[in-house]
Amino acid sequence: MRKFKYLIYSYLNFAVRLHHIIYLVNGDYGMKKVDYEELEYLNKFNKEIQIVFTKVDNVNHYNNINYLTEATNYIKTLRNVRSEIFLTSSKYFLFFNIK
């Protein structure tokens, strides 16, 4: 696992043509500790990061709002993370803007 992470981080660090990272979060569970840690680390690469919540149709509306509120409060502290969060499922596609 360490070698794989090293490979990915090396690519992100030296890929000059890569300008945007899409970070997928399982919408069933919201952002976990590992997601926060990864976003902190990815933020150091100075590439634009877009967060996408997947499988949001599996979660009730109340939990979706809680997950989004928690995520938006956190990403305001990271300079390379875009302010909108995309919500996807097999049934629909939306985006949530925190401005």
Beta strands, then each sheet from edge to edge (+ up, - down):
strand 1: 20-26
strand 2: 48-54
strand 3: 81-88
strand 4: 93-97
sheet 1: 1+ 2+ 3+ 4-
end
